């Protein structure tokens, strides 16, 4: 079986769980014996494009000519059985789906966000959840609110892209929904249930967990939807030092909040942006990983990393977080409503129950999110999609 994995990589300066997942999946598929042909572009390359190609960049989300020509050449040489698409924006464009189909190659897409409908992909703007563009032929609210990169012009292009490619998305042979929430999003978009498969992301097994550290670790992009303000508000409802240390890692527009909190309280430390090795060390030093998005976060990689490392998780009950953490005796940690009072009430329970929840967290990872489990499932999805396409051809 030969698979083309298509992905527009996010900028490396902003850590992307999606980039990590794509790289991991490629490694796992190769280890399982599949032939994997990456077809990737990086947003980091935009600055070095020629003047001519930069002039065409605004329309690349609708139709990336260079990417289509390159994909046609690749298909002619490699003759793949299936194309697995992750993120198409901005350099690949959803048009790669049409190009693959024109050459008889079925397409699977893993849905990492809500960008079939929402220009930002988040269902979140101005500090609150937003679904104003659902059901509209053209996402005028996204243009009015400058939802894509803070630009009305770029938002207009993205909204137009979503309108143009509505038939394209509906032609995808099989969707991989990371959680039941994403499956519901796709069904609401009009995708038939028999073309949706729920399969979460997974991460490589880092091995036997290190002994628990102490306190809490928050590691995320420091932007409003990731919940840093929520966490700090909840933390301040406890006396200084009562919960142990809180370490904050990451960078972004709310960096000033982390820096100010660290200056005000001795139990808060701001670690700044960390690379993978730095995040691994920070996780090792903690007992509980905090993941408290206020948007419908699809499947936060930080939770998968915590579970694999045998660390308990305190999360908000939004998006795919409940799917990851679970409930009952095998839960990987605790869930709280995304409000300061509820999160403040959950913090002492997480402090006191970290050891027991850490063991359950690791066990949940082994049963549900280990690569051996998920790679088998992914190969089954490939095989079923290829078989369906062959039956259709006959």
C-alpha positions in Angstrom: 0.0 0.0 0.0 1.4 3.4 -1.0 0.0 6.6 0.6 0.7 10.2 -0.2 0.5 12.3 3.0 -0.4 15.9 2.1 0.1 18.7 4.6 0.7 22.4 4.7 3.0 22.7 7.7 2.3 25.5 10.2 5.1 27.9 11.0 7.8 26.4 13.2 8.0 29.6 15.3 4.5 28.7 16.7 4.6 25.2 18.0 1.9 23.1 16.2 0.5 19.9 17.6 -0.7 19.2 14.1 2.8 19.2 12.6 3.9 16.8 15.4 0.9 14.5 14.7 1.6 14.4 10.9 5.3 13.6 11.5 4.5 10.9 14.0 1.9 9.3 11.8 4.3 9.1 8.9 6.9 7.4 11.1 4.3 4.9 12.4 3.0 4.0 9.0 6.5 3.4 7.7 7.3 1.3 10.7 4.2 -0.8 9.9 5.5 -1.4 6.4 3.6 1.1 4.3 5.2 3.2 1.6 4.6 6.8 2.5 5.3 9.7 0.1 5.1 13.1 1.9 3.7 15.9 -0.2 4.2 18.9 2.1 4.6 22.7 1.9 5.6 24.9 4.8 4.2 28.3 5.7 7.8 29.2 6.7 8.7 29.2 2.9 6.3 32.1 2.1 8.9 34.8 2.9 11.4 33.3 0.3 8.9 33.0 -2.5 9.6 34.8 -5.8 7.8 38.1 -6.4 5.6 36.4 -9.0 4.5 33.6 -6.7 3.9 36.1 -3.8 1.6 38.0 -6.2 -0.5 34.8 -6.6 -0.4 33.9 -2.9 -3.8 35.5 -2.0 -5.6 33.1 -4.3 -3.6 30.0 -3.3 -6.2 28.8 -0.7 -8.7 28.6 -3.6 -6.3 27.2 -6.2 -2.6 26.6 -5.7 -1.3 26.1 -9.2 2.2 25.1 -8.3 0.9 22.5 -5.8 -1.5 21.0 -8.3 1.2 20.7 -11.0 3.6 19.1 -8.4 0.9 16.7 -7.2 0.1 15.6 -10.7 3.8 14.9 -11.4 4.1 13.0 -8.1 1.0 10.9 -8.8 2.2 10.0 -12.3 5.6 8.8 -10.9 4.5 7.2 -7.6 1.0 5.8 -8.6 -0.3 6.0 -5.0 -3.3 4.0 -3.7 -4.7 6.8 -1.6 -4.0 10.4 -0.6 -4.3 11.4 3.1 -4.8 15.1 3.5 -4.3 17.1 6.7 -4.1 20.9 6.5 -4.3 22.3 2.9 -3.9 26.0 3.8 -2.6 28.3 2.4 -0.2 26.7 -0.2 -1.8 23.4 -1.1 -5.5 24.4 -1.3 -8.4 21.9 -1.1 -8.0 21.7 -4.9 -5.6 18.8 -4.2 -8.7 16.7 -3.6 -9.9 17.4 -7.1 -6.5 16.8 -8.5 -6.2 13.4 -6.8 -9.7 12.4 -8.0 -8.9 13.4 -11.5 -6.1 10.8 -11.5 -8.2 8.1 -9.8 -6.8 8.4 -6.3 -9.2 8.3 -3.4 -8.9 10.9 -0.7 -9.0 10.7 3.1 -8.9 13.8 5.3 -8.1 14.0 9.0 -10.1 16.9 10.4 -8.1 18.8 12.9 -10.3 21.9 13.2 -13.6 23.5 12.0 -12.4 25.1 8.8 -14.9 23.5 6.5 -17.3 26.2 8.0 -15.2 28.7 10.1 -12.6 30.9 8.5 -10.4 30.8 11.6 -11.0 27.1 12.1 -11.8 27.7 15.8 -15.5 28.6 16.2 -14.1 31.3 18.5 -13.7 35.0 18.2 -13.4 38.1 20.4 -13.2 35.9 23.6 -16.2 33.8 23.0 -17.4 30.8 21.0 -19.0 31.7 17.7 -20.9 29.8 15.0 -22.2 32.8 13.0 -21.0 31.4 9.7 -22.7 28.0 10.0 -25.4 27.5 7.4 -24.4 30.5 5.3 -23.4 30.3 1.6 -20.7 32.9 2.2 -19.3 33.7 5.6 -20.0 37.4 5.7 -19.6 37.5 9.5 -16.0 36.3 9.1 -15.3 39.1 6.7 -17.0 41.7 8.9 -15.1 40.5 12.0 -11.7 40.0 10.3 -11.6 36.4 11.6 -8.7 35.2 9.4 -5.4 36.7 10.5 -7.1 39.9 11.6 -7.5 41.0 8.0 -10.8 41.8 6.2 -9.2 41.1 2.8 -7.7 37.7 3.8 -10.9 36.8 5.6 -12.8 37.5 2.4 -10.5 35.2 0.5 -10.9 32.4 3.1 -14.7 32.8 3.2 -14.7 32.7 -0.6 -12.5 29.6 -0.5 -14.9 27.8 1.8 -17.8 28.7 -0.4 -16.0 27.6 -3.6 -14.8 24.3 -2.1 -18.1 23.2 -0.4 -18.5 20.6 -3.2 -14.9 19.7 -3.0 -15.1 18.9 0.7 -18.3 16.9 0.1 -16.4 14.7 -2.5 -13.8 13.5 0.1 -14.0 9.7 0.1 -13.5 9.2 3.9 -13.2 11.6 6.8 -11.3 10.8 9.9 -12.9 12.7 12.8 -10.7 12.9 15.8 -13.6 12.8 18.3 -17.4 12.5 18.4 -17.6 16.3 18.4 -15.8 16.5 15.1 -18.0 13.7 13.7 -21.1 15.8 14.7 -19.5 18.9 13.0 -19.1 16.9 9.8 -22.6 15.5 9.9 -24.0 19.0 10.4 -21.9 20.0 7.3 -23.8 17.4 5.3 -21.3 14.5 5.2 -23.0 11.1 5.3 -22.3 9.0 8.4 -20.9 6.1 6.4 -18.0 8.4 5.2 -17.0 9.4 8.8 -14.7 7.3 10.9 -13.7 8.4 14.5 -10.0 7.8 15.1 -8.1 10.0 17.5 -4.5 11.1 17.2 -1.8 9.2 19.0 1.8 9.8 20.0 4.9 7.5 20.3 5.3 5.7 23.6 8.0 7.6 25.6 8.5 4.6 27.8 8.1 4.0 31.5 7.0 7.2 33.2 9.5 9.2 35.3 8.6 9.6 39.0 6.1 12.4 39.6 7.3 15.9 40.0 5.3 18.5 41.9 2.8 21.1 41.1 1.1 22.1 37.8 2.3 22.7 34.3 0.5 24.9 31.7 2.0 24.7 28.2 0.2 26.2 25.3 0.1 29.1 22.9 -0.6 32.1 25.0 -3.7 33.2 23.2 -7.2 33.9 24.6 -8.9 30.7 23.5 -6.2 28.5 25.3 -7.4 29.6 28.7 -4.4 31.3 30.4 -6.6 34.1 31.8 -9.1 31.6 33.1 -6.3 29.6 34.8 -4.7 32.6 36.4 -8.1 33.8 37.7 -8.8 30.4 39.3 -5.3 30.2 40.7 -5.5 33.6 42.4 -8.6 32.4 44.4 -6.2 30.3 46.5 -3.6 31.7 48.9 -0.1 32.0 47.6 1.7 28.6 47.9 -1.4 26.6 48.8 -1.5 24.6 45.6 2.3 24.2 45.1 4.0 25.6 42.0 2.5 26.6 38.7 4.8 26.7 35.7 3.7 28.4 32.5 5.3 27.6 29.2 4.6 29.2 25.8 4.4 32.4 23.9 1.8 34.6 22.3 -0.3 37.7 22.6 -1.0 37.0 26.3 2.6 36.6 27.3 2.3 39.8 29.5 -0.3 38.0 31.7 2.2 35.2 32.4 5.0 37.6 33.1 2.9 39.7 35.4 1.6 36.7 37.3 5.1 35.4 37.8 6.2 38.8 39.1 3.2 39.0 41.5 3.3 35.5 43.1 6.2 33.3 44.2 4.2 30.1 43.3 4.1 31.0 39.6 7.0 30.7 37.2 7.0 31.7 33.6 9.3 29.4 31.6 8.9 31.2 28.3 8.6 29.4 24.9 10.1 25.9 25.1 11.1 23.4 22.4 10.2 19.7 22.6 13.1 18.8 24.9 12.2 21.8 27.1 8.6 20.7 27.3 9.6 17.1 28.1 11.7 18.4 31.0 8.9 20.7 32.3 6.4 17.8 32.2 8.8 15.6 34.1 9.1 18.3 36.8 5.3 18.4 37.2 2.6 16.2 38.8 -0.4 17.6 36.8 -0.7 19.1 33.3 -3.3 21.8 32.9 -5.2 22.1 29.6 -8.0 24.6 30.0 -9.1 25.8 26.6 -12.3 27.9 26.4 -12.9 27.2 22.7 -14.0 23.8 21.3 -10.5 22.5 21.2 -10.5 19.4 19.0 -7.8 17.1 20.5 -5.1 19.0 22.4 -1.8 17.3 21.8 -0.6 18.6 25.2 -3.1 16.1 26.9 -1.9 13.2 24.8 1.7 14.0 25.7 0.8 14.2 29.4 -1.0 10.8 29.3 1.9 9.1 27.5 4.2 10.5 30.1 2.0 9.3 33.0 0.9 12.7 34.2 -2.6 13.5 35.4 -4.6 16.1 33.5 -6.9 18.9 34.7 -9.0 20.1 31.7 -12.0 22.1 30.8 -15.1 20.2 29.6 -15.1 21.6 26.1 -14.4 20.1 22.6 -12.4 16.9 22.6 -11.0 17.3 26.1 -13.7 15.1 27.8 -13.1 12.5 25.0 -9.4 12.4 25.9 -9.6 12.5 29.7 -12.5 10.1 30.0 -14.6 9.5 33.1 -15.0 7.0 35.8 -12.2 5.0 37.4 -10.0 5.0 34.3 -10.1 8.8 33.8 -6.8 10.5 33.2 -7.7 13.3 35.5 -10.4 15.9 36.1 -12.8 18.0 34.1 -14.2 21.4 35.1 -16.5 23.9 33.5 -14.7 26.7 31.7 -15.3 29.3 34.4 -12.9 30.5 37.2 -15.0 29.2 40.2 -15.3 25.7 38.8 -11.7 25.5 37.9 -10.6 26.9 41.3 -12.7 24.2 43.0 -11.0 21.5 40.9 -7.4 22.6 41.6 -7.1 21.1 45.2 -8.6 17.8 44.0 -6.0 17.6 41.3 -3.2 18.5 43.7 -4.2 15.8 46.2 -5.1 13.1 43.7 -2.2 13.4 41.2 -0.5 10.1 42.0 -3.6 7.9 41.5 -4.7 9.8 38.4 -1.3 9.6 36.9 -1.3 5.8 36.9 -4.8 5.8 35.3 -3.7 8.4 32.7 -0.8 6.2 31.5 -3.1 3.2 31.4 -5.7 5.1 29.3 -3.0 6.1 26.9 -1.8 2.5 26.4 -5.3 1.2 25.8 -6.7 4.0 23.5 -3.9 6.2 22.2 -0.9 4.0 21.7 0.5 4.0 18.1 0.1 0.2 17.9 -3.6 0.6 18.4 -4.1 3.7 16.2 -1.9 2.7 13.3 -3.8 -0.6 12.9 -7.0 1.4 12.8 -5.6 3.9 10.2 -4.5 1.1 7.9 -7.9 -0.4 8.1 -9.4 3.0 7.1 -7.0 3.1 4.1 -7.9 -0.4 3.0 -11.6 0.1 3.3 -11.4 3.4 1.3 -9.3 1.9 -1.4 -11.7 -1.1 -1.7 -14.7 1.2 -1.9 -13.0 3.2 -4.7 -12.2 0.1 -6.6 -15.8 -1.2 -6.4 -17.0 2.2 -7.7 -14.7 2.0 -10.7 -16.0 -1.4 -11.6 
